[in-house]
Amino acid sequence: MKTSASTIGGGSSERRRYTRYPFTGTLEAVEPESETKIQGRTTDLSEGGCYVDTLNPFPAQTCVKVRLTKEGRSFESQAKVVYSAVGMGMGLQFEAIDPEQLVTLRKWLHELSGEGTAEVQIEENNTSAYATAGPDSALNELAGSLVCKGAVNDTPSGGMLQPLCELV
């Protein structure tokens, strides 16, 4: 699901790792240390994150726990605020997605893209072994926390998370 460069507004070029799809759902973001909650509505969604319309967004670089809900289905993940504009909203980057949650996200994305659900079903079956193994989920959560706190780099060239990514 990679996308090429697209031009936005004043001729600037923007590169995204994942294709974004228009997606309207409700989102609740909680900053764990202060337990501050923000609610908003998503306008788009990708495997890497989403944009949330909200009047009072968290500042950029804030780590949050998010729950995205649409039509009775929910997706939860840790996320980092990568863009914030007071009175408008915030861009979120998903971090350390639990394998079971990733299945839900991918189902939504496949529905939005018009692709079949057979591939998602296969991924769901392959992922279920990880979802039932508690230590893998704990590793994902730990890795996401370390990335959010800036303790480690989340890029493959950072090296530190690569062995963990290979386990999960």
Sequence and secondary structure as in RCSB ss.txt:
>XXXX:A:sequence
MKTSASTIGGGSSERRRYTRYPFTGTLEAVEPESETKIQGRTTDLSEGGCYVDTLNPFPAQTCVKVRLTKEGRSF
ESQAKVVYSAVGMGMGLQFEAIDPEQLVTLRKWLHELSGEGTAEVQIEENNTSAYATAGPDSALNELAGSLVCKG
AVNDTPSGGMLQPLCELV
>XXXX:A:secstr
     EEETTTEEE  SS  EE   EEEEEETTTTEEEEEEEEEE SSEEEEE SS   TT EEEEEEEETTEEE
EEEEEEEEEETTTEEEEEEES  HHHHHHHHHHHHHHHT  SHHHHHHHHHHHHHHT HHHHHHHHHHHHHHHTT
SS  SGGG SSHHHHHH 
